[in-house]
């Protein structure tokens, strides 16, 4: 598999020497058809550049002309759409100067971004912070590496494994770009536009204005709002991409937790627009965007910020794609806990299952593979047996009941002394598509239902419910509304919550 990797970036003043931008190098992958790969670089302002793509034996397949802009000294051109394969040679000429990259292939290019779980197994290099957006990527700042010819242990495990799985399915080159930084909140990766869309721009500038930020908390380095957007994403916007994989959320368990249902969809929409515009329309407007749902941290923790974040990652819908997050896909990871990880339990070592679940979503959503099950079962209906105090929950897929003793479900019960009191609802039976829950002391006053709502909801690959393909049922929090009833039964409509989180539950 041909691949290339982001290792380090640092601003260097633009010069007049003809060059490609630094992420163009030998053995790289450029985006194949139907898009055209964007090629750009630096040269003498006002001069013209000729870009030629050559095949075996030096046969020139296409030539493109580009004018070097003033005062930036940058040039850009778009290659004609190319079929998968290679190798090719790409040459840029300006007068008597020329620069060449060799052994390049056309395939699909994926960007992998996020925080430490995306960074994991990478030896991270030094970085210079960029507070205003900067674009120059000079050729003497080398950050390309051919993983087929080099040591791929210096690369994101999740990203590399995702590329490996995709290559096995597609059987053509896959290019991988990693832009990730440990311990960083989504606000650092968000442009000012995206932050403003969620009303956070002023909050982040003045933490005292935000109730979810400690008055003693100061943002610095990679946690600073928009700093990683400026330094690690903005420089890549000219790139033609096939998709994005995102593994970031842990830091937001402690910052703007309940704004993630806005900040995450806003980041997705903003990145899509920025890459589409930056690539002159070659990166599609609804760029496929996959992400990993939050894993685990502390066993038996009383806190529910992890549970809320998992829900907010789906824009409070529970599954993706959905209306607020079209063309997205999710890898559920709450059952991949790793209490004894040498990197801390928040950094589980099983990245194979993470990547496997991601690639299923990519194949279904990004590549349109039909009849491919890429996510676990989700509830569609609930019927209350009044006389027996049982709740029958119907799921979208055939169920596998792995742990019969797990306290996985809870119901929100209303009483004269409490608007909502969460009580366990034990599973008493699991059919092919239906789970039967015992309501116990709740009776018929069921206001809501939730599943796996905990920081550490289950042991390794041992959550309560899976589908027959081994994919876990995702966590959910759903309101109920009484509907039509028959003798001894009452149907409860499952609704996405509009008020439960505002009740503090």
N, C-alpha and C positions, 0 to 999 in steps of 0.2 A: 504494500500500500504506500503510495506516495503521500507525503504530508509535510506541512511546515508549521512552525510554532513561534509564537510571540515570546521572547525571552526578556527583553528589556527595551525601554524607550527613553530617550533623553533629548531635549531640544538642542539643536545645533543650528547656527546661523546659516541661512541659505547662501550658496556660492554660485559662481557662474559656470563651474565645471559641469559638463553634461553627465547626468546620472539618472537612474531609476530611483523612485522612492525605496526606502530601505527594505520593505517587505517583498520586493521582487528580487529573487535570488535563484541560483542553480537548484534544480530538482523540485521547484515549487509546483503547485497546482493552481490553475486559473479556472474560473467558472465556465462550464460548458454551455452549449445551447440549451434552451432557446434564448438565453441572455447573452449579451456580449460582454466580455471581460474588459474592465476599465484598466488602462495602463497609464501611469503618470510618473513625472519626475521633475528634474531641475535642469536648467540650462541658462544660457545668456539671454537676458530679457530682450525681447524684440526679434530674436532669431527664430528660425524654423527648424523643426525636428522631423525627421522621417523615421517611422517605426516599421520594421519589417519582421514578419513571421516566416520562418523557414522550416522546411521539413528535412527528411533524410537527403543527404547528398547536397545540401545547400539550396535546394529548390525553393524559391520565394513563393509563398502561398498568398500573401497579401501585403500591401503597403498602406500606411496611414500617415497623413501629414498633420502636424500640430504646431500652433504658434506659441512661443514662450511668452507668458503674460508679464506685463510690467505692473507694479514693481516687484511682484512676488518671485519672479523667476521660475514659475512652475508651468508645466505643460501637461496636457491630458488628451488621450484619445481612447476610442472604444473599438476594440477588435470586432470583426465580423463574428457572429455566432459560430462556434466550432463544436464538432462532434467530440465525444469522449475519446481519450487516448493521447498518444504521443510516441516518442519524444519530439519536441520542437525546440527551435532556437529563436530568441527574440532579441533584435538588435535595434538600437536607437542611434541615429546619426545627426550631428549638428556640424555642418561644414566638414572639417577634416577630423573631427572627434567622433568616436563611436564607443558604445558600451554594449555588452552582450551578456545575456543570461542563457544558460544551456540546460538541456535535459528537463524541459518543462512539459507538463501534461495538462490536459483539460479534463475536468471532472466536476465534482460538487464541493463547494467551500462552505464550511460551518464555522461560526464563531462561538467559542465557549467562554462564558464569563461568570463572575460571581465572587464568592469569598472563599474561606479556607478549605471547604470540602471540594471545591473545584480546583484549588491550588494543590491539594494533597499529592505528595510524591514529587513535587517540583522543587528544585534548588533555586530559590528566588534571588534575583539580582537586585542591585541598588537602583534607586529610583529618584528622580528629581521631580518635586511637586510642580504641578502646572495649574495655577489658579485661573488665569484666563485660558480659553481654549487655544491650543496651539496645533498647528497642522504640519510643520516641517518634519519629515522623517528622512534624515540624510543618510546616504549610503554607508558612511563610516560608523553608523550606529547599527551594528549587525544584530539581527534577532531572528534570522531564519535558520532552520535546522531541518534537514531531511531525515525524518525518523526512520525511513527505510535504510539509510546509510549511516545513521548515528546512534547514539545511546538514548532510547526513548524513555528511560527512567527519569529523565529531566523534563518531564511533561505531565500535564494533568492526567491522572488515571481515568477519571470519568470521561474526559474528552477523547483520550486515545481509544478507550474501549468502545465508546460510541462510534467513533470512526471505523474501528475494526469490525464491529457488527454491521454497520452500514455497507462497508466494503464487501463483506461476505454476502450480503443480500443483493447489492447492486452490481458487483463485479466490474467496477470501473474506479478510477482514482478518486480519492476523497482528500481534500485539503482541510487542515485543522488549524485554527488560530486561537490561542489562549490569551485572554486578557482578564486576569483575576487578581484579587488582593484579599488576604485574610483579614477577618475581623471588621469588615466594612459594611455599613448599613446601605440600604437601597438609595438613600438620599445622596450618598457620595457618587453613585452611578447615574443619577438623574440630572438632566439638564435643568437650568432655571425654568424653562417652559413647563416641564413636567411637574416640578415642585409647585409652581404657581397654579397649575391646574387643580392641585389638591389643597390649596390654601396654606402651604407649608413654607413658602419662601421667606416670609417675614418671621415665622416661628423659628426657623433654623438660624436666621441671622441674630435673633435675640431669644436664646433658650428660655429666659424668664417668662416669655409670652406663652410658652407651650406647657400644658399641665403634665405631659408625659416625659418631660425632660427635667432632670434635677437642676436647681438653680446653681449648683456648684459644678455642673458638667460643662466642659469647654471642648469645642471641636477643634481637632488639630490633625495634621498629616492626612492620612487616607480616609479619615472619618469626616472630613470637611465637606459640606454640601457641594455637589457638582465637581469636586476635584478630580475624581476618576473618570467622570464623563469628559472633562476637559482633557485629561492627560492620556487616557487609555482607549477611549471610544471615539472621540472626535477625530483623532488622527487617522482612523480607519474608514471614515465615511465614504471615501471614493471607491472602496472595495465592492466588487460584485459578490453577493453572498447567496447561498441556497437556504440557510437556516441558522437559527441561534439556539444554543443550549445554555440554560441559566441555573446556577446552583448557589443561591444566596437567600438567606432569610434569618439566620440565627441571630445576627446582631440586632435585628428589629424586635427581638423579644424584650429588649430593654429600651427601645426608642420608637415612639410613634407606632406602637403595636397595632392599634385599632384604626390607623390610617392606611395600613398596608392594602386594604381592599380598594383603595384609590391609587396609592403610589405605584403599586405593581402594574395594574392595567394602564396607568398613565405612562410608565416607563416603556412598556411594550409598544404602545401606540406611537410614542415619541421616537423611539429607536427605529421603528419601521419607516416613519416618515423621513427621518434624517438619512438613513441608508438609501432610501429610494431617491431622494433628491441628490444626495452626494454622489451617487453612481449614475447620474443623468438618466434615471428611470430604469436602469438595468436590473437592480435589485427590486423584486416585486413589492407592491405596496403592502400586501398582507403577508409579509415574510413569515414563514413558519417559525414558531417560538415554543420550544420545549423547556420544561423546568422540573426540578426535583422538589417534591413536597418535603417539609421539614421532618427530620428523623427524631431522635430521642436525646435526652440529656441526663436527667436525674430520676432515679427510681423513686416512686412514691412521693413525688413532689406535690405539695398542695397548690402550687401555682398552675394557672391555666393559660399563660401567655403562649406557650407552644401550641396548645389546642386551638386557641383563637387564631394564631398565625396560619396554621394549616388551613383553616376555614377561609381566612382572608386571602390566601394564595389563589383561591378559585373565585375571587370576587364575591364571596359569600353565596356561592351556588352549590359547591360540593364536587362538581365534576367539570371538566373542560373537554372540548371546546364548549363555550356558551356565548350568549348574546354579547356580554361585555368583553369576552376574551376569545374572539374568533380565531380559528387556525392555530390554536395552542394545544399542547399535550403535556401530560403530567406523569412523572414516575413517583408513585407512592413509596415512601421509605420508612414509615413508622414501625415496620416490623423488621428492620435491619439493624437493630440496636447492637452495641458493642461496648459493654460495661468495662471490659479490660483492655480497650484500645490504648496503646502506649502514647497516643496523641490526645487522649482524653475521650470520654464517652460521647462528646458532641461531634467527634470525628470518627465515625465507624469505618472499619477497614473494608467492608464488603462493597466495593464499587462495581463489581461485575453485575450484581443484580440491579443496581441503580442504572447502569448503562444499558443492560438488557431491556429494562422496562422503558427507558427513554427511547431506544431504537424502535420498539414496537409502536410507540406513538408517532415517531418520525415517519416510519413506513406507512402508517395509516393516514396521518394528517398531511405531511409534507409530500409524500409520494403517491397518495391515493390508492394504496394497496387494499383491495376489496376483501371482505370476509376475514379480516384480521382482528382478533380480539386484542385490544391494546390497553384496556383498563378494567378494573375490578367491578363487581356488582354494586348497584346503587338502588335504594328503595324507591318505589313508584306508587305505593298504595298502602294504607293501613286500615284495618277493620277491627273495631272493638267489640268483643263478645261481652256484653254488659253483665249477664247473669253469672258468667264464670270469671269475670275480671281478667280476661286475656286480651292481648293485643297481637293481631296477626299482621306482620309486615311483609309485603310482597316485594321481591327484588327483580331487577331487570335481567339477571342471568342465573344460570344454574349454580347452586350454592354447594360449597364444601365446608363442613363444620369441623374445624381443626381442634378447637379447644372448647370442650363442653362445660368446663368449670370456670370460665372467664366472666367476670362482671363487666361485660362490654357495653351493655345498653343501660341507659338511664331515662327516666321520664320526669318531666316537670309537672308537679302536682300543685294544684291550687287549694288553699284552705283558708278558713277565716283569719288565721294569724299570719299567713305567708302568701304573697302573690305567686311565688314559685319556689317550690322546694324539690330539689333533685333527689330522687330515690332510685336505687338499683331496680332494674327490671330483668330478672334472670331469664335466660333462654330455657324453655322447657321442651321445645321441639324445633327441629329444622327439617323442612321438606325440601323438595327440589328447588323451589323458588320462594319459599315462605318461612319466616322465622316467627315462632310463637313466643310471646313474652308474658310472664306473670306480673301483674301490676301490684299485687300485694296491697299495701295500705293506701294506694293512690285512688282506688275505685274507678270512677268514670271521669274524674276531673283532670284529664290529661291535656296539658297545654302545649307540650313540646316533647320531642324525642331526640336523643343524641346518642352517638355511637363512637367509641374509642376516644372519648374526650378527656385525654390525660397527657401529661408530658411524656410518660413512658407507658403507652397503652398495652403493650404485650411483650413477650419474650421473642427471641430471634426466630423469625418466620413462623410464629405461633400466635398470630392474632386469631380472633374467633372465626371470621368468615373470609373465604377466598372463593374464586371461581374455579372451574375445572382446569383452567390453564395455569393455576398457581398464582394468580394476581390477587392481592389483598383488596377487600372492600375498603374504600376510602372512608375517613371519618366524616361525620355530618352533624349538623344541628338544624332541626326542622320544626317549625310550628305545626300544630294540628288545628283543624277547623272541622266542626261537626257538619256532616252532610246528610244525605238520605240514609234512612235506617229501615231495617226489617225487624221482625219480632226477635228480640234478644240480641240484635246486632246494631252497631252504629258505625258508619264509615267515617273515617277521619281523613280529610284532605291534607297532604303533606305540603307545606308552604315554606318558601325560603323566609327566614326570620327578618322581620322589620323592626322588632322591638326588644327581642330577648337580650341582646348584648347591652342595650341601653338600660336594662334592668340590673346589669351587673352580674349576669350569669353566663 
